[in-house]
Amino acid sequence: MKETQNKPLIDVRGLSVHFGSVSNPVRAVDGVDFQIFPGEIVALVGESGSGKSISALSLAKLVPEPAARIVGGSVRFQCLEKNSQPSCNDFQSVEVLELKSSELRKLRGARIAYIFQEPATSLNPVFTVGWQIGEALRLHRKGINVKEETGKLLADVGLPDPARAAEAYPHELSGGMQQRAMIAMALACNPDLLVADEPTTALDVTVQKQILDLLVELRKTRGLSILLITHNLGIVANVADRVYVMNSGKIVESGETKTVLRTPQHDYTKKLLKAVPRLHP
């Protein structure tokens, strides 16, 4: 946490991402600053199109080129010492935006992992769940027993019959089970940062809570830092330590979650709070 670790795991300064022509660009992300410290759950909130996902993809230089261009800023990644590959010597403290393709392949998945909001479209329908999780293991953790580790990962994310789930194709699993499989895939290489991009959007309310509880538990047991991207401030209130509010490509408000939600300063944050459904006045 911030109190015990002075250096941020991810330090983003002045990040700018443009779409369209150079002469008349669409400023999807416009000079964004934010930090994530070891062991934190940080929420990036805002309505659709505010720039949340593009900001998150930029952390591992995954923006869809050439449609999008990172035109400025810095994404500084501070590696934590772990007994996993790749070696922290490769990424003691690096500027992600300056890494070559070969270096980015070592960073992605192994140090910064992603889970997305539509597991049914993120999972490949023609391969079993176990094979897809094993692909990350074979790439980044050579020499381990892939089948055994895959079963352990599926058990860690709460699937009741890991062996059966590993042999299943994505369409044979429910939405909640698919999302748990995606989380297992993201955890395969023991990353430092897990980016959860609207991880509960396609799920019913009961399963949403189960997935969020799982993420909180993984933070405790694995020491993960988590960047949670959402438009739902109800979710943020329950799980996030700090929150950044994003609108039109800019961070308009940030702070400790309780402070921001109880005493919002920006009009946009106040409007987001008013949009939260309530059962009674």
C-alpha positions in Angstrom: 0.0 0.0 0.0 1.0 3.6 -0.3 1.9 3.8 3.4 4.5 1.1 3.1 5.8 1.7 -0.4 6.8 5.1 -1.5 7.4 4.3 -5.2 4.4 3.9 -7.4 4.1 0.7 -9.4 2.8 2.7 -12.4 3.4 6.4 -12.7 1.6 8.0 -15.6 2.4 11.6 -16.5 0.9 13.8 -19.3 -0.3 10.8 -21.3 -1.9 11.9 -24.6 -3.5 9.6 -27.2 -5.0 10.8 -30.4 -7.2 9.2 -33.1 -7.7 10.4 -36.7 -5.5 12.7 -38.7 -2.5 14.5 -37.4 -3.9 17.9 -38.5 -7.3 17.4 -36.9 -7.0 14.8 -34.2 -9.6 13.4 -31.8 -8.0 13.8 -28.3 -9.1 10.5 -26.7 -6.7 11.0 -23.8 -5.5 14.5 -23.2 -2.6 15.0 -20.7 -3.7 12.4 -18.1 -1.7 11.9 -14.8 -2.3 9.0 -12.4 -0.4 6.6 -10.1 -1.0 3.1 -8.8 1.0 2.0 -5.7 1.8 -1.6 -4.8 -1.2 -3.4 -3.3 -3.8 -0.8 -4.2 -7.1 -1.0 -5.9 -7.5 2.1 -8.0 -10.6 2.9 -9.9 -10.8 4.9 -13.1 -14.4 6.0 -13.6 -16.3 7.8 -16.2 -19.0 7.4 -18.9 -18.4 5.5 -22.1 -16.0 7.3 -24.4 -14.3 9.3 -21.7 -10.9 7.7 -22.4 -10.7 5.1 -19.6 -9.9 2.0 -21.7 -7.5 3.8 -24.0 -5.6 5.0 -20.9 -5.5 1.5 -19.5 -4.3 0.0 -22.8 -1.5 2.5 -23.0 0.0 1.1 -19.8 1.3 -1.8 -21.9 1.4 0.1 -25.2 -1.6 -1.8 -26.5 -3.4 1.1 -28.2 -4.7 0.1 -31.6 -2.2 1.5 -34.0 -2.2 3.1 -36.5 -5.8 4.2 -35.8 -4.5 5.6 -32.4 -1.2 7.3 -31.6 0.4 7.9 -28.3 1.6 11.4 -28.9 3.0 12.4 -25.5 3.6 11.7 -21.9 5.3 9.0 -19.8 4.3 5.6 -18.4 6.9 4.6 -15.8 6.7 1.0 -14.5 8.5 -0.1 -11.3 9.0 -3.8 -11.2 8.5 -5.7 -7.9 10.9 -8.4 -6.9 9.3 -11.8 -7.4 10.4 -15.4 -8.0 8.9 -15.4 -11.5 9.9 -14.7 -15.1 10.9 -12.4 -16.6 13.6 -11.3 -14.2 13.0 -8.0 -12.5 16.4 -7.0 -13.8 14.7 -6.7 -17.2 12.2 -4.2 -15.7 13.6 -2.6 -12.6 12.2 0.8 -13.6 11.4 1.4 -17.2 9.7 3.8 -19.5 7.1 1.6 -21.1 6.5 3.9 -24.1 10.2 3.5 -25.1 10.3 -0.3 -25.0 10.9 -2.3 -28.2 8.4 -5.0 -29.3 10.5 -7.8 -27.9 10.7 -6.1 -24.5 7.0 -5.3 -24.5 6.2 -9.1 -25.1 8.1 -9.8 -21.8 6.1 -7.1 -20.0 2.6 -7.9 -21.2 1.0 -10.7 -19.3 4.0 -11.4 -17.2 4.0 -8.0 -15.4 0.9 -6.2 -16.6 -2.2 -8.4 -17.3 -5.7 -7.5 -18.5 -9.2 -8.9 -18.1 -12.0 -7.5 -20.2 -15.7 -6.9 -20.0 -16.9 -9.5 -22.5 -15.2 -12.9 -21.7 -17.3 -14.6 -24.4 -15.6 -12.5 -27.1 -12.2 -12.4 -25.4 -11.8 -16.2 -25.2 -11.1 -18.1 -28.4 -14.1 -20.4 -29.2 -12.0 -23.1 -31.0 -9.6 -23.8 -28.1 -10.3 -25.3 -24.7 -10.0 -23.0 -21.6 -7.1 -25.0 -20.4 -5.2 -24.7 -23.6 -5.6 -20.9 -23.6 -4.4 -20.5 -20.0 -1.5 -22.8 -20.8 -0.5 -20.6 -23.8 0.6 -17.9 -21.4 2.4 -20.4 -19.1 4.3 -21.9 -22.0 5.3 -18.4 -23.2 6.4 -16.9 -19.9 7.0 -19.7 -17.4 9.0 -22.3 -19.3 9.7 -25.6 -17.5 6.7 -25.8 -15.3 4.0 -28.5 -15.4 1.4 -26.6 -17.5 -1.6 -28.9 -16.8 -1.0 -28.9 -13.1 -0.5 -25.2 -12.9 -3.6 -24.6 -15.1 -5.7 -26.7 -12.7 -4.3 -24.7 -9.7 -5.1 -21.4 -11.3 -8.7 -22.4 -12.1 -9.1 -23.6 -8.5 -7.7 -20.3 -7.2 -10.4 -18.4 -9.0 -13.1 -20.5 -7.5 -14.2 -22.9 -10.2 -15.6 -26.0 -8.5 -14.3 -28.6 -11.0 -11.0 -27.2 -12.4 -10.1 -30.3 -14.4 -13.5 -30.3 -16.1 -13.3 -26.5 -16.7 -9.9 -26.9 -18.3 -11.2 -29.4 -20.8 -14.3 -27.2 -21.6 -14.7 -24.9 -24.6 -15.8 -21.3 -23.7 -19.4 -21.8 -24.9 -19.7 -24.7 -22.4 -19.2 -22.3 -19.4 -21.6 -19.7 -18.0 -20.7 -16.0 -18.2 -19.4 -16.0 -14.6 -17.3 -19.1 -15.2 -15.9 -17.6 -18.4 -14.9 -14.4 -16.5 -13.2 -16.5 -13.8 -11.3 -18.3 -16.5 -10.2 -15.0 -17.9 -9.0 -14.0 -14.4 -7.1 -17.3 -14.2 -5.4 -16.5 -17.5 -4.5 -13.0 -16.4 -3.0 -14.5 -13.1 -1.0 -17.2 -15.0 2.3 -15.3 -14.9 1.9 -13.8 -11.4 1.7 -10.2 -12.7 2.3 -7.1 -10.6 -0.7 -5.2 -12.0 -4.1 -6.5 -13.1 -6.1 -4.2 -15.3 -9.8 -5.1 -15.0 -11.7 -3.3 -17.8 -15.4 -3.3 -16.9 -15.0 -6.9 -15.6 -18.7 -7.3 -14.4 -20.6 -5.5 -17.2 -22.0 -8.6 -18.9 -22.8 -10.4 -15.6 -25.9 -10.5 -13.4 -25.8 -8.7 -10.0 -25.1 -11.9 -8.0 -22.2 -12.9 -10.2 -20.9 -9.4 -10.3 -20.5 -9.5 -6.5 -18.7 -12.8 -6.7 -16.2 -11.5 -9.2 -15.6 -8.3 -7.2 -15.1 -10.3 -4.0 -12.7 -12.6 -5.9 -10.6 -9.6 -7.1 -10.4 -8.2 -3.5 -9.4 -11.6 -2.2 -6.7 -11.9 -4.9 -5.3 -8.5 -3.9 -4.9 -9.8 -0.3 -3.5 -13.2 -1.2 -1.2 -12.3 -4.1 -0.3 -8.7 -3.3 -1.8 -7.5 -6.6 -2.3 -4.0 -7.6 -5.5 -3.6 -9.5 -6.7 -0.9 -11.9 -10.5 -1.2 -12.0 -12.2 0.6 -15.0 -15.9 1.2 -14.5 -18.7 3.7 -14.9 -20.4 2.2 -11.8 -19.7 4.3 -8.7 -21.5 1.7 -6.5 -18.8 -0.8 -7.4 -16.1 1.8 -6.7 -17.4 2.5 -3.2 -17.1 -1.1 -2.2 -13.7 -2.1 -3.5 -11.4 0.8 -4.5 -8.9 2.6 -2.2 -8.6 5.6 -4.5 -10.5 6.9 -7.5 -9.8 9.0 -10.6 -12.8 10.5 -12.4 -12.3 10.9 -16.1 -14.3 13.0 -18.6 -13.5 13.9 -22.2 -10.0 12.5 -22.0 -9.0 14.3 -18.8 -8.8 13.5 -15.1 -11.3 16.0 -13.5 -11.1 14.7 -9.9 -9.1 12.3 -7.8 -8.6 11.3 -4.2 -9.4 8.7 -1.6 -12.6 6.9 -2.6 -14.6 7.9 0.5 -13.6 11.5 0.2 -14.5 11.8 -3.5 -17.9 10.0 -3.1 -18.9 11.9 0.1 -17.8 15.4 -0.9 -17.3 15.5 -4.7 -15.9 18.8 -6.0 -16.4 18.6 -9.7 -19.8 18.9 -11.4 -19.2 15.8 -13.5 -18.5 13.7 -10.4 -21.7 15.0 -8.9 -23.7 14.0 -12.0 -22.2 10.5 -12.0 -23.3 10.1 -8.4 -26.8 11.3 -9.2 -27.0 8.7 -11.9 -26.5 5.8 -9.4 -29.9 4.0 -9.1 -31.4 4.1 -5.6 -34.1 1.9 -4.1 -35.5 4.8 -2.0 -35.1 8.6 -1.8 
